[in-house]
Amino acid sequence: MWAADLDDASATTLSEPKFVAVDKLEDVLQAAKTSQRKEKSLTATLCAQEKEKPGVRKLTSATASDVDAWLSELKQRSRPDDSKKPFCNDEQF
């Protein structure tokens, strides 16, 4: 069945859809094969991921004295709303 606008009297005449001519079928199939070759397969995607593994470019580490300095600064920090409350509760230290 083909879609038709039944409200429009002139649209009630149905016509067959137009398909690709048989002599152009080879060209259509060739274009489809070419298109499929351009797509990346799952294997190609996984191989590309293996080549582009993430790595650490810069490693930073803190010493015990760095942590102590940060913690003492955190204990003295107050909230930005000037409420004189500590930034962190005692249980969080």
Buried (B, 14 or more C-beta within 10 A) or exposed (E): EEEEEEEEEEEEEEEEEEEEEEEEEEEEEEEEEEEEEEEEEEEEEEEEEEEEEEEEEEEEEEEEEEEEEEEEEEEEEEEEEEEEEBEEEEEEE
